[in-house]
Amino acid sequence: MPIVPFLTIFLDVVVALKQINSLFSIHKIKLKMNSLLAIGFFQGLILSVLLFLKAWQKKNHVWLMGAFVLFTSAFIAGPLINQWIGEPWGSFLVDPLLLLIGPSFYGYIRSLSRPERGHQLKVHLIPFFLYLPFLIYFALTVFAVQPNPQYMKEIYSSSYAVAMSIFKFGHLLTYVSLTFGELKRHQKRIEQVFANLKGKDLQWVRYLLTTFLLLSLLSLGIYLVAIQRPAWQNQLTLFNLVLISLYLITITFYAFQQGTIFDLDLSQVGEPRELPTLWETTDPKYEKSGLRETDVTEISQKIDQWMLGKGYLDPEVNLARLAEAIQVPYYRISEVLGKYRKTSFYELINSHRIKDIQQALSDPNYAHLSILGIAFEFGFNAKSTFNTAFKKFAGMSPSEYKKSIS
């Protein structure tokens, strides 16, 4: 959609809202919005502390998600801090935190399957520190002309201020894009290791990230409107921060309702110290492998023999169990599957399961079982995983397939 029509529609909506607000007390509405900000801030603060404690207890990188929640909570507290120390100094204090929100989310997703060293994480702080001198200069300029409201408006709409905002929004959207890319790579990696992806595919993270992307785009739209309507800047900013506050409240509520969403631990596949090797070798790059053609043939035959023994019917099967069963290092199995057989562990296991289930659906011996009951008989332990796999390998849903053979 072109920007101009979008801005026109948005302006019309804002005008309509202002007319509606005239029927109520503006002071009461602002008080309620500030209350929502306070609730979002304190709930986010509590959740971040709990995540930091969880990271300390389990020695993992969940502290990065805690940092994301903490920085986002502090960012929305700008108007509240303004009430304590005066406007706009509270906003200046939290403004650079926007450059830490994206890297903390991105770092958490990377850490789930590709643990990073400290110096790798520090690289993502460079934009934050580069931004600070420019912010300080801008704050000193505002301080110098603060007694003159007309100059203040000119400064906030200046090319310097716009450039700072473009940098922040560009930085944030860049990290959102990087995080989506990392989620896609994570999906490919876990398919090399697991047959059952439920709880490991980070679907909840996709929901959080998608919502965050929409909020970011909305924030950009609000900023563009605020440039054209400086008189509405405070109200629009407060409205935007309230939406982010509601986002934090939702995260907190969901985290407490589903207490395991931050507990994903991929160390169940082999020894934790071996995981980096596993993730490296599951990528389609095996130049330094040294695996000979005879080795490939031998490993492939062992895999086929194990499959003939119906090892894939084990609901808890994963790459480590296959490696133990055939006495082959799991990174070698991953290489044979990925490079030479052009498949993944997930596809290997579930394609055979689906073939067996298709046969069972037309077998009178299984007539007493429901479709899901048959799925459980052949190794699936979650309805969502089964439905996804069936549609992938059969090209239709289980119920559609059953109708087609009736």
Buried (B, 14 or more C-beta within 10 A) or exposed (E): EEEEEEBEEBBEEBEEEEEEEEEEEEEEEBEEBBEBBBBBBBBBBBBBEBBBEBBEEEEBBBBBBBBBBBBBBBBBBBBBBBEEEEBBBBBBBBBBBBBBBBBBBBBBBBBBBBBBEEEEBEEBEEBBEEBEEBBEEBBEBBEEEBEEEEBBEEBBBEEEBBEBBEBBBEBBBBBBEBBBEBBEBBBBBBBBBBBBBBBBBBBBBBEBBEEBBEBBEBBBBBBBBBBEBEEBBBBBBBBBBBBBBBBBBBBBEBBEEEEEBBEBEBEEBBEEEBBEBBBEBBEEEBEEBEBEEEBBEBBBEBBEEBBEEEBBBBEEBBBBBBBEBBEBBBBBBBBBBBBBBEBBBBBBBBBBBBEBBBEBBEEEEBEEBEBBEBBBBBBBEBBEBBBBBBBEBBEEEBEEBBEEEE
